[in-house]
Amino acid sequence: MDDKKVLDKKERLLAALDQGMVMIHLDARRPGVLVPASVKTEAHLRLNLSYRFDPPDLTVGEWGVRSTLSFSGSRFTIAVPWSALFAIASHVTKEFWMYPEDMPPELLQQPAASRPAQPLPVAPVPVAAERPRTFLREVQGERRDEPPADVPPADGPPEEPPPRRGHLRLVK
């Protein structure tokens, strides 16, 4: 693999990891990839990486990426060489870097989502100028003849409501 491409992948991954969580896209069938047997046959395996994961053993080096991740509740130390990694996505910045020359052939052969030849009919949307514009203004409080509700009436203190029954119960 070209040293320039390895350096580019490494720099982009490190920069994205400095921002937060990153998803790497890899071909788990490539030589040198170490992942659980349940996902070893995946042509497009996605793994989330972060410096905040426990244990904090994420290593990004000249060879590739190593980290201990959780798969269905079980920890597994993964190893991904740069040749198996074909995309990097930052969860924080929403940036996405792709390396098509490293993608599995099955993914390249999948048809891209195509648009319909003719646009579908769309219901007409009223233009903003056609709708009357709503204006808001502050309204001063109106004076009423009756006293506010929070002031007790002059004929005596209000009656206390009966005590409520407790909502907790003893379980033996």
N, CA and C atoms as an extended XYZ file, in Angstrom:
516
Properties=species:S:1:pos:R:3:atomname:S:1:resname:S:1:resid:I:1 pbc="F F F"
N         0.844       -1.183        0.000 N   MET     1
C         0.000        0.000        0.000 CA  MET     1
C         0.888        1.244        0.000 C   MET     1
N         0.488        2.214       -0.708 N   ASP     2
C         1.202        3.478       -0.880 CA  ASP     2
C         1.350        4.199        0.463 C   ASP     2
N         2.587        4.637        0.777 N   ASP     3
C         2.857        5.330        2.046 CA  ASP     3
C         2.070        6.626        2.169 C   ASP     3
N         1.850        7.293        1.051 N   LYS     4
C         1.097        8.557        1.071 CA  LYS     4
C        -0.354        8.308        1.503 C   LYS     4
N        -0.948        7.211        0.987 N   LYS     5
C        -2.332        6.890        1.343 CA  LYS     5
C        -2.428        6.473        2.817 C   LYS     5
N        -1.445        5.692        3.282 N   VAL     6
C        -1.420        5.285        4.693 CA  VAL     6
C        -1.340        6.516        5.584 C   VAL     6
N        -0.460        7.434        5.240 N   LEU     7
C        -0.302        8.658        6.024 CA  LEU     7
C        -1.585        9.486        6.015 C   LEU     7
N        -2.257        9.560        4.858 N   ASP     8
C        -3.515       10.310        4.757 CA  ASP     8
C        -4.595        9.688        5.646 C   ASP     8
N        -4.743        8.364        5.582 N   LYS     9
C        -5.741        7.686        6.420 CA  LYS     9
C        -5.440        7.912        7.899 C   LYS     9
N        -4.173        7.773        8.250 N   LYS    10
C        -3.777        7.932        9.651 CA  LYS    10
C        -4.058        9.349       10.143 C   LYS    10
N        -3.677       10.351        9.366 N   GLU    11
C        -3.893       11.745        9.771 CA  GLU    11
C        -5.372       12.078        9.886 C   GLU    11
N        -6.167       11.607        8.931 N   ARG    12
C        -7.614       11.885        8.981 CA  ARG    12
C        -8.265       11.200       10.181 C   ARG    12
N        -7.867        9.951       10.443 N   LEU    13
C        -8.439        9.236       11.583 CA  LEU    13
C        -8.047        9.914       12.896 C   LEU    13
N        -6.795       10.283       13.046 N   LEU    14
C        -6.358       10.948       14.277 CA  LEU    14
C        -7.063       12.289       14.472 C   LEU    14
N        -7.222       13.055       13.389 N   ALA    15
C        -7.912       14.351       13.484 CA  ALA    15
C        -9.372       14.155       13.875 C   ALA    15
N       -10.026       13.147       13.296 N   ALA    16
C       -11.431       12.884       13.623 CA  ALA    16
C       -11.564       12.388       15.062 C   ALA    16
N       -10.631       11.549       15.515 N   LEU    17
C       -10.673       11.050       16.894 CA  LEU    17
C       -10.472       12.175       17.904 C   LEU    17
N        -9.682       13.175       17.546 N   ASP    18
C        -9.505       14.326       18.440 CA  ASP    18
C       -10.817       15.070       18.649 C   ASP    18
N       -11.725       15.003       17.679 N   GLN    19
C       -13.023       15.668       17.778 CA  GLN    19
C       -14.024       14.849       18.593 C   GLN    19
N       -13.891       13.504       18.576 N   GLY    20
C       -14.845       12.649       19.289 CA  GLY    20
C       -14.962       11.293       18.622 C   GLY    20
N       -16.152       10.700       18.681 N   MET    21
C       -16.359        9.353       18.163 CA  MET    21
C       -16.257        9.307       16.642 C   MET    21
N       -15.672        8.194       16.162 N   VAL    22
C       -15.443        7.992       14.735 CA  VAL    22
C       -15.918        6.596       14.361 C   VAL    22
N       -16.505        6.468       13.174 N   MET    23
C       -16.869        5.158       12.648 CA  MET    23
C       -15.914        4.832       11.508 C   MET    23
N       -15.274        3.653       11.603 N   ILE    24
C       -14.430        3.214       10.498 CA  ILE    24
C       -15.167        2.125        9.732 C   ILE    24
N       -14.992        2.130        8.429 N   HIS    25
C       -15.607        1.143        7.542 CA  HIS    25
C       -14.473        0.277        7.010 C   HIS    25
N       -14.608       -1.038        7.136 N   LEU    26
C       -13.529       -1.922        6.722 CA  LEU    26
C       -14.052       -3.213        6.124 C   LEU    26
N       -13.165       -3.886        5.394 N   ASP    27
C       -13.444       -5.212        4.850 CA  ASP    27
C       -12.814       -6.199        5.822 C   ASP    27
N       -13.636       -6.898        6.606 N   ALA    28
C       -13.141       -7.792        7.654 CA  ALA    28
C       -12.498       -9.053        7.094 C   ALA    28
N       -12.640       -9.305        5.801 N   ARG    29
C       -12.087      -10.515        5.193 CA  ARG    29
C       -10.636      -10.336        4.757 C   ARG    29
N       -10.152       -9.118        4.773 N   ARG    30
C        -8.782       -8.843        4.311 CA  ARG    30
C        -7.745       -9.479        5.246 C   ARG    30
N        -6.562       -9.802        4.710 N   PRO    31
C        -5.509      -10.372        5.556 CA  PRO    31
C        -5.055       -9.374        6.624 C   PRO    31
N        -4.808       -9.891        7.819 N   GLY    32
C        -4.335       -9.058        8.915 CA  GLY    32
C        -5.434       -8.503        9.793 C   GLY    32
N        -6.698       -8.596        9.357 N   VAL    33
C        -7.812       -8.070       10.154 CA  VAL    33
C        -8.126       -9.060       11.271 C   VAL    33
N        -8.188       -8.564       12.485 N   LEU    34
C        -8.516       -9.377       13.644 CA  LEU    34
C        -9.803       -8.835       14.258 C   LEU    34
N       -10.904       -9.579       14.059 N   VAL    35
C       -12.222       -9.237       14.603 CA  VAL    35
C       -12.870      -10.537       15.067 C   VAL    35
N       -13.950      -10.483       15.856 N   PRO    36
C       -14.620      -11.712       16.280 CA  PRO    36
C       -15.064      -12.559       15.082 C   PRO    36
N       -15.096      -13.862       15.273 N   ALA    37
C       -15.461      -14.795       14.201 CA  ALA    37
C       -16.848      -14.507       13.641 C   ALA    37
N       -17.750      -13.982       14.472 N   SER    38
C       -19.123      -13.719       14.023 CA  SER    38
C       -19.198      -12.640       12.949 C   SER    38
N       -18.188      -11.775       12.849 N   VAL    39
C       -18.202      -10.695       11.851 CA  VAL    39
C       -17.034      -10.791       10.874 C   VAL    39
N       -16.268      -11.870       10.939 N   LYS    40
C       -15.067      -12.029       10.109 CA  LYS    40
C       -15.389      -12.096        8.617 C   LYS    40
N       -16.594      -12.499        8.249 N   THR    41
C       -16.959      -12.633        6.830 CA  THR    41
C       -17.634      -11.384        6.264 C   THR    41
N       -17.692      -10.306        7.032 N   GLU    42
C       -18.358       -9.077        6.591 CA  GLU    42
C       -17.504       -8.323        5.573 C   GLU    42
N       -18.101       -8.008        4.428 N   ALA    43
C       -17.408       -7.191        3.426 CA  ALA    43
C       -17.438       -5.719        3.824 C   ALA    43
N       -18.470       -5.331        4.586 N   HIS    44
C       -18.592       -3.939        5.027 CA  HIS    44
C       -18.892       -3.939        6.522 C   HIS    44
N       -17.847       -3.952        7.315 N   LEU    45
C       -17.979       -3.925        8.770 CA  LEU    45
C       -17.751       -2.501        9.245 C   LEU    45
N       -18.621       -2.028       10.124 N   ARG    46
C       -18.511       -0.676       10.673 CA  ARG    46
C       -18.198       -0.792       12.159 C   ARG    46
N       -17.167       -0.088       12.596 N   LEU    47
C       -16.775       -0.102       14.001 CA  LEU    47
C       -16.661        1.327       14.512 C   LEU    47
N       -17.173        1.562       15.715 N   ASN    48
C       -17.051        2.878       16.351 CA  ASN    48
C       -15.800        2.889       17.219 C   ASN    48
N       -15.031        3.965       17.092 N   LEU    49
C       -13.812        4.143       17.878 CA  LEU    49
C       -13.876        5.473       18.612 C   LEU    49
N       -13.283        5.503       19.806 N   SER    50
C       -13.212        6.745       20.565 CA  SER    50
C       -12.120        6.617       21.614 C   SER    50
N       -11.487        7.732       21.947 N   TYR    51
C       -10.511        7.739       23.032 CA  TYR    51
C       -11.202        7.543       24.378 C   TYR    51
N       -12.502        7.745       24.439 N   ARG    52
C       -13.237        7.660       25.705 CA  ARG    52
C       -13.722        6.252       26.032 C   ARG    52
N       -13.551        5.300       25.110 N   PHE    53
C       -14.002        3.936       25.377 CA  PHE    53
C       -13.147        3.317       26.480 C   PHE    53
N       -13.756        2.368       27.209 N   ASP    54
C       -13.069        1.682       28.282 CA  ASP    54
C       -12.763        0.261       27.835 C   ASP    54
N       -11.595       -0.283       27.918 N   PRO    55
C       -10.370        0.351       28.383 CA  PRO    55
C        -9.803        1.299       27.328 C   PRO    55
N        -9.111        2.313       27.786 N   PRO    56
C        -8.569        3.305       26.848 CA  PRO    56
C        -7.271        2.815       26.197 C   PRO    56
N        -7.379        1.830       25.302 N   ASP    57
C        -6.178        1.255       24.694 CA  ASP    57
C        -6.129        1.451       23.178 C   ASP    57
N        -6.847        2.429       22.677 N   LEU    58
C        -6.870        2.695       21.239 CA  LEU    58
C        -5.477        3.113       20.770 C   LEU    58
N        -4.977        2.411       19.752 N   THR    59
C        -3.662        2.713       19.192 CA  THR    59
C        -3.791        2.882       17.690 C   THR    59
N        -3.312        4.012       17.188 N   VAL    60
C        -3.283        4.279       15.753 CA  VAL    60
C        -1.813        4.402       15.382 C   VAL    60
N        -1.327        3.435       14.575 N   GLY    61
C         0.095        3.421       14.253 CA  GLY    61
C         0.356        3.264       12.770 C   GLY    61
N         1.617        2.968       12.442 N   GLU    62
C         2.013        2.799       11.041 CA  GLU    62
C         1.338        1.582       10.415 C   GLU    62
N         1.089        0.545       11.213 N   TRP    63
C         0.481       -0.677       10.697 CA  TRP    63
C        -1.022       -0.516       10.480 C   TRP    63
N        -1.688        0.146       11.430 N   GLY    64
C        -3.133        0.291       11.366 CA  GLY    64
C        -3.706        0.696       12.713 C   GLY    64
N        -4.878        0.135       13.036 N   VAL    65
C        -5.614        0.507       14.248 CA  VAL    65
C        -5.783       -0.720       15.131 C   VAL    65
N        -5.560       -0.535       16.436 N   ARG    66
C        -5.806       -1.598       17.414 CA  ARG    66
C        -6.597       -0.994       18.568 C   ARG    66
N        -7.567       -1.771       19.072 N   SER    67
C        -8.367       -1.308       20.205 CA  SER    67
C        -9.148       -2.476       20.778 C   SER    67
N        -9.570       -2.348       22.021 N   THR    68
C       -10.454       -3.336       22.629 CA  THR    68
C       -11.860       -2.773       22.565 C   THR    68
N       -12.746       -3.501       21.881 N   LEU    69
C       -14.132       -3.069       21.708 CA  LEU    69
C       -15.070       -4.115       22.279 C   LEU    69
N       -16.320       -3.747       22.440 N   SER    70
C       -17.337       -4.653       22.956 CA  SER    70
C       -18.207       -5.148       21.809 C   SER    70
N       -18.333       -6.476       21.699 N   PHE    71
C       -19.184       -7.108       20.699 CA  PHE    71
C       -20.198       -7.963       21.445 C   PHE    71
N       -21.459       -7.580       21.409 N   SER    72
C       -22.533       -8.288       22.116 CA  SER    72
C       -22.184       -8.487       23.592 C   SER    72
N       -21.607       -7.466       24.201 N   GLY    73
C       -21.295       -7.513       25.619 CA  GLY    73
C       -19.961       -8.161       25.961 C   GLY    73
N       -19.259       -8.733       24.980 N   SER    74
C       -17.960       -9.366       25.229 CA  SER    74
C       -16.846       -8.512       24.640 C   SER    74
N       -15.775       -8.342       25.399 N   ARG    75
C       -14.641       -7.544       24.923 CA  ARG    75
C       -13.789       -8.366       23.952 C   ARG    75
N       -13.285       -7.660       22.929 N   PHE    76
C       -12.430       -8.304       21.935 CA  PHE    76
C       -11.430       -7.267       21.441 C   PHE    76
N       -10.161       -7.645       21.374 N   THR    77
C        -9.139       -6.734       20.865 CA  THR    77
C        -9.088       -6.874       19.350 C   THR    77
N        -9.411       -5.785       18.663 N   ILE    78
C        -9.442       -5.793       17.200 CA  ILE    78
C        -8.138       -5.222       16.655 C   ILE    78
N        -7.833       -5.625       15.426 N   ALA    79
C        -6.684       -5.080       14.710 CA  ALA    79
C        -7.119       -4.879       13.267 C   ALA    79
N        -6.929       -3.672       12.756 N   VAL    80
C        -7.344       -3.339       11.389 CA  VAL    80
C        -6.157       -2.711       10.660 C   VAL    80
N        -5.598       -3.418        9.666 N   PRO    81
C        -4.522       -2.803        8.886 CA  PRO    81
C        -5.090       -1.714        7.977 C   PRO    81
N        -4.257       -0.766        7.597 N   TRP    82
C        -4.718        0.341        6.757 CA  TRP    82
C        -5.298       -0.154        5.441 C   TRP    82
N        -4.801       -1.267        4.919 N   SER    83
C        -5.287       -1.771        3.630 CA  SER    83
C        -6.739       -2.236        3.699 C   SER    83
N        -7.240       -2.579        4.893 N   ALA    84
C        -8.620       -3.044        5.043 CA  ALA    84
C        -9.596       -1.903        5.279 C   ALA    84
N        -9.099       -0.743        5.676 N   LEU    85
C        -9.960        0.402        5.990 CA  LEU    85
C       -10.248        1.188        4.711 C   LEU    85
N       -11.548        1.364        4.384 N   PHE    86
C       -11.875        2.086        3.148 CA  PHE    86
C       -12.719        3.331        3.361 C   PHE    86
N       -13.117        3.639        4.605 N   ALA    87
C       -13.856        4.883        4.857 CA  ALA    87
C       -13.750        5.251        6.332 C   ALA    87
N       -13.800        6.552        6.590 N   ILE    88
C       -13.754        7.101        7.947 CA  ILE    88
C       -14.868        8.134        8.051 C   ILE    88
N       -15.687        8.037        9.112 N   ALA    89
C       -16.792        8.986        9.304 CA  ALA    89
C       -16.742        9.538       10.722 C   ALA    89
N       -16.777       10.850       10.843 N   SER    90
C       -16.789       11.499       12.150 CA  SER    90
C       -18.235       11.682       12.601 C   SER    90
N       -18.556       11.181       13.790 N   HIS    91
C       -19.906       11.377       14.334 CA  HIS    91
C       -20.126       12.832       14.733 C   HIS    91
N       -19.065       13.520       15.105 N   VAL    92
C       -19.173       14.881       15.619 CA  VAL    92
C       -19.320       15.895       14.494 C   VAL    92
N       -18.394       15.870       13.543 N   THR    93
C       -18.397       16.878       12.475 CA  THR    93
C       -19.182       16.442       11.250 C   THR    93
N       -19.601       15.182       11.207 N   LYS    94
C       -20.356       14.609       10.078 CA  LYS    94
C       -19.513       14.543        8.802 C   LYS    94
N       -18.189       14.657        8.932 N   GLU    95
C       -17.311       14.532        7.769 CA  GLU    95
C       -17.146       13.057        7.422 C   GLU    95
N       -16.924       12.781        6.135 N   PHE    96
C       -16.800       11.408        5.657 CA  PHE    96
C       -15.702       11.356        4.608 C   PHE    96
N       -14.724       10.479        4.827 N   TRP    97
C       -13.637       10.301        3.864 CA  TRP    97
C       -13.704        8.881        3.337 C   TRP    97
N       -13.603        8.735        2.029 N   MET    98
C       -13.737        7.433        1.394 CA  MET    98
C       -12.510        7.151        0.539 C   MET    98
N       -12.106        5.900        0.518 N   TYR    99
C       -10.972        5.443       -0.282 CA  TYR    99
C       -11.480        4.333       -1.200 C   TYR    99
N       -12.056        4.689       -2.358 N   PRO   100
C       -12.704        3.713       -3.243 CA  PRO   100
C       -11.772        2.603       -3.720 C   PRO   100
N       -10.492        2.892       -3.867 N   GLU   101
C        -9.567        1.859       -4.344 CA  GLU   101
C        -9.389        0.733       -3.331 C   GLU   101
N        -9.751        0.953       -2.058 N   ASP   102
C        -9.650       -0.076       -1.026 CA  ASP   102
C       -10.994       -0.726       -0.711 C   ASP   102
N       -12.045       -0.307       -1.402 N   MET   103
C       -13.379       -0.873       -1.151 CA  MET   103
C       -13.473       -2.290       -1.700 C   MET   103
N       -14.267       -3.148       -1.057 N   PRO   104
C       -14.487       -4.493       -1.589 CA  PRO   104
C       -15.217       -4.409       -2.931 C   PRO   104
N       -14.921       -5.311       -3.864 N   PRO   105
C       -15.567       -5.278       -5.187 CA  PRO   105
C       -17.093       -5.371       -5.112 C   PRO   105
N       -17.622       -6.100       -4.103 N   GLU   106
C       -19.081       -6.234       -3.978 CA  GLU   106
C       -19.748       -4.889       -3.755 C   GLU   106
N       -19.101       -4.027       -2.985 N   LEU   107
C       -19.688       -2.712       -2.721 CA  LEU   107
C       -19.612       -1.813       -3.943 C   LEU   107
N       -18.556       -1.954       -4.713 N   LEU   108
C       -18.423       -1.140       -5.924 CA  LEU   108
C       -19.436       -1.553       -6.986 C   LEU   108
N       -19.838       -2.823       -6.978 N   GLN   109
C       -20.768       -3.324       -7.986 CA  GLN   109
C       -22.220       -3.020       -7.656 C   GLN   109
N       -22.507       -2.642       -6.414 N   GLN   110
C       -23.887       -2.314       -6.053 CA  GLN   110
C       -24.308       -1.069       -6.803 C   GLN   110
N       -25.517       -1.088       -7.384 N   PRO   111
C       -25.964        0.100       -8.116 CA  PRO   111
C       -26.193        1.267       -7.163 C   PRO   111
N       -25.819        2.413       -7.624 N   ALA   112
C       -26.066        3.630       -6.844 CA  ALA   112
C       -27.549        3.935       -6.877 C   ALA   112
N       -28.042        4.565       -5.848 N   ALA   113
C       -29.455        4.948       -5.815 CA  ALA   113
C       -29.714        5.910       -6.963 C   ALA   113
N       -30.639        5.532       -7.830 N   SER   114
C       -30.912        6.379       -8.997 CA  SER   114
C       -32.156        7.216       -8.765 C   SER   114
N       -32.178        8.336       -9.425 N   ARG   115
C       -33.330        9.228       -9.332 CA  ARG   115
C       -34.302        8.882      -10.446 C   ARG   115
N       -35.601        9.112      -10.243 N   PRO   116
C       -36.557        8.850      -11.309 CA  PRO   116
C       -36.291        9.761      -12.506 C   PRO   116
N       -36.598        9.239      -13.704 N   ALA   117
C       -36.352        9.997      -14.934 CA  ALA   117
C       -37.151       11.294      -14.952 C   ALA   117
N       -38.421       11.229      -14.544 N   GLN   118
C       -39.252       12.428      -14.504 CA  GLN   118
C       -39.569       12.748      -13.049 C   GLN   118
N       -39.546       14.008      -12.705 N   PRO   119
C       -39.874       14.349      -11.325 CA  PRO   119
C       -41.335       14.025      -11.024 C   PRO   119
N       -41.564       13.604       -9.798 N   LEU   120
C       -42.924       13.302       -9.371 CA  LEU   120
C       -43.712       14.598       -9.238 C   LEU   120
N       -45.035       14.557       -9.526 N   PRO   121
C       -45.825       15.778       -9.380 CA  PRO   121
C       -45.861       16.205       -7.914 C   PRO   121
N       -45.712       17.483       -7.722 N   VAL   122
C       -45.687       18.043       -6.375 CA  VAL   122
C       -46.849       19.010       -6.232 C   VAL   122
N       -47.509       18.941       -5.086 N   ALA   123
C       -48.613       19.862       -4.830 CA  ALA   123
C       -48.060       21.282       -4.758 C   ALA   123
N       -48.794       22.256       -5.295 N   PRO   124
C       -48.287       23.630       -5.262 CA  PRO   124
C       -48.193       24.138       -3.824 C   PRO   124
N       -47.110       24.814       -3.552 N   VAL   125
C       -46.872       25.376       -2.231 CA  VAL   125
C       -47.158       26.865       -2.307 C   VAL   125
N       -47.956       27.400       -1.379 N   PRO   126
C       -48.241       28.831       -1.435 CA  PRO   126
C       -46.958       29.639       -1.243 C   PRO   126
N       -46.827       30.674       -1.999 N   VAL   127
C       -45.673       31.549       -1.912 CA  VAL   127
C       -45.813       32.409       -0.668 C   VAL   127
N       -44.692       32.695       -0.035 N   ALA   128
C       -44.713       33.455        1.217 CA  ALA   128
C       -45.372       34.814        1.047 C   ALA   128
N       -45.224       35.434       -0.124 N   ALA   129
C       -45.799       36.759       -0.347 CA  ALA   129
C       -47.323       36.706       -0.412 C   ALA   129
N       -47.889       35.553       -0.753 N   GLU   130
C       -49.344       35.437       -0.870 CA  GLU   130
C       -50.023       35.327        0.488 C   GLU   130
N       -49.299       34.842        1.490 N   ARG   131
C       -49.895       34.678        2.814 CA  ARG   131
C       -49.809       35.986        3.587 C   ARG   131
N       -50.865       36.324        4.343 N   PRO   132
C       -50.788       37.545        5.145 CA  PRO   132
C       -49.757       37.363        6.255 C   PRO   132
N       -49.018       38.394        6.499 N   ARG   133
C       -47.979       38.338        7.521 CA  ARG   133
C       -48.598       38.606        8.890 C   ARG   133
N       -48.209       37.816        9.870 N   THR   134
C       -48.718       37.957       11.226 CA  THR   134
C       -47.773       38.842       12.022 C   THR   134
N       -48.344       39.811       12.708 N   PHE   135
C       -47.560       40.702       13.555 CA  PHE   135
C       -47.940       40.458       15.002 C   PHE   135
N       -46.960       40.466       15.869 N   LEU   136
C       -47.192       40.299       17.292 CA  LEU   136
C       -46.909       41.619       17.985 C   LEU   136
N       -47.684       41.884       19.024 N   ARG   137
C       -47.440       43.089       19.795 CA  ARG   137
C       -47.708       42.779       21.252 C   ARG   137
N       -47.104       43.560       22.137 N   GLU   138
C       -47.277       43.359       23.561 CA  GLU   138
C       -48.602       43.971       23.993 C   GLU   138
N       -49.350       43.238       24.811 N   VAL   139
C       -50.635       43.716       25.313 CA  VAL   139
C       -50.479       43.971       26.801 C   VAL   139
N       -50.860       45.165       27.234 N   GLN   140
C       -50.785       45.506       28.645 CA  GLN   140
C       -51.873       44.750       29.392 C   GLN   140
N       -51.567       44.362       30.644 N   GLY   141
C       -52.540       43.635       31.454 CA  GLY   141
C       -53.798       44.460       31.672 C   GLY   141
N       -54.945       43.812       31.588 N   GLU   142
C       -56.212       44.518       31.785 CA  GLU   142
C       -56.582       44.493       33.262 C   GLU   142
N       -57.179       45.570       33.748 N   ARG   143
C       -57.642       45.662       35.127 CA  ARG   143
C       -59.014       45.016       35.208 C   ARG   143
N       -59.182       44.196       36.240 N   ARG   144
C       -60.490       43.595       36.457 CA  ARG   144
C       -60.997       44.030       37.826 C   ARG   144
N       -62.306       43.942       38.016 N   ASP   145
C       -62.896       44.343       39.285 CA  ASP   145
C       -62.718       43.281       40.368 C   ASP   145
N       -62.539       42.019       39.998 N   GLU   146
C       -62.411       40.959       40.998 CA  GLU   146
C       -60.952       40.836       41.448 C   GLU   146
N       -60.729       40.426       42.710 N   PRO   147
C       -59.354       40.299       43.220 CA  PRO   147
C       -58.658       39.102       42.551 C   PRO   147
N       -57.354       39.113       42.534 N   PRO   148
C       -56.627       37.979       41.961 CA  PRO   148
C       -56.945       36.701       42.721 C   PRO   148
N       -56.798       35.571       42.063 N   ALA   149
C       -57.178       34.284       42.642 CA  ALA   149
C       -56.278       33.879       43.801 C   ALA   149
N       -55.030       34.365       43.856 N   ASP   150
C       -54.134       33.943       44.921 CA  ASP   150
C       -54.345       34.699       46.234 C   ASP   150
N       -55.200       35.724       46.254 N   VAL   151
C       -55.497       36.469       47.474 CA  VAL   151
C       -56.713       35.815       48.135 C   VAL   151
N       -56.613       35.448       49.447 N   PRO   152
C       -57.761       34.804       50.096 CA  PRO   152
C       -58.921       35.790       50.249 C   PRO   152
N       -60.159       35.303       50.211 N   PRO   153
C       -61.308       36.192       50.387 CA  PRO   153
C       -61.293       36.816       51.789 C   PRO   153
N       -61.924       37.973       51.911 N   ALA   154
C       -61.917       38.743       53.161 CA  ALA   154
C       -62.715       38.075       54.276 C   ALA   154
N       -63.585       37.109       53.995 N   ASP   155
C       -64.438       36.531       55.022 CA  ASP   155
C       -63.747       35.444       55.844 C   ASP   155
N       -62.467       35.208       55.734 N   GLY   156
C       -61.769       34.227       56.566 CA  GLY   156
C       -60.746       33.421       55.775 C   GLY   156
N       -59.949       32.655       56.520 N   PRO   157
C       -58.923       31.847       55.844 CA  PRO   157
C       -59.573       30.700       55.059 C   PRO   157
N       -58.953       30.297       53.978 N   PRO   158
C       -59.527       29.194       53.192 CA  PRO   158
C       -59.394       27.880       53.950 C   PRO   158
N       -60.279       26.962       53.649 N   GLU   159
C       -60.242       25.658       54.307 CA  GLU   159
C       -59.095       24.836       53.731 C   GLU   159
N       -58.421       24.113       54.614 N   GLU   160
C       -57.336       23.233       54.182 CA  GLU   160
C       -57.955       21.979       53.571 C   GLU   160
N       -57.421       21.493       52.475 N   PRO   161
C       -57.942       20.239       51.919 CA  PRO   161
C       -57.570       19.084       52.850 C   PRO   161
N       -58.367       18.026       52.875 N   PRO   162
C       -58.057       16.898       53.754 CA  PRO   162
C       -56.722       16.266       53.332 C   PRO   162
N       -55.977       15.711       54.286 N   PRO   163
C       -54.684       15.110       53.928 CA  PRO   163
C       -54.884       13.940       52.966 C   PRO   163
N       -53.965       13.848       52.028 N   ARG   164
C       -54.064       12.764       51.038 CA  ARG   164
C       -53.504       11.482       51.628 C   ARG   164
N       -54.012       10.388       51.137 N   ARG   165
C       -53.552        9.085       51.564 CA  ARG   165
C       -52.164        8.833       50.963 C   ARG   165
N       -51.278        8.207       51.702 N   GLY   166
C       -49.926        7.930       51.229 CA  GLY   166
C       -49.923        7.015       50.010 C   GLY   166
N       -48.970        7.207       49.140 N   HIS   167
C       -48.909        6.394       47.928 CA  HIS   167
C       -47.955        5.211       48.071 C   HIS   167
N       -47.198        5.164       49.161 N   LEU   168
C       -46.279        4.057       49.384 CA  LEU   168
C       -46.964        2.987       50.206 C   LEU   168
N       -46.563        1.745       49.972 N   ARG   169
C       -47.130        0.673       50.770 CA  ARG   169
C       -46.022       -0.294       51.150 C   ARG   169
N       -46.225       -1.022       52.212 N   LEU   170
C       -45.246       -1.953       52.733 CA  LEU   170
C       -45.373       -3.278       51.997 C   LEU   170
N       -44.257       -3.751       51.477 N   VAL   171
C       -44.231       -5.046       50.790 CA  VAL   171
C       -43.359       -5.973       51.612 C   VAL   171
N       -43.908       -7.127       51.988 N   LYS   172
C       -43.147       -8.084       52.813 CA  LYS   172
C       -42.685       -9.244       51.989 C   LYS   172
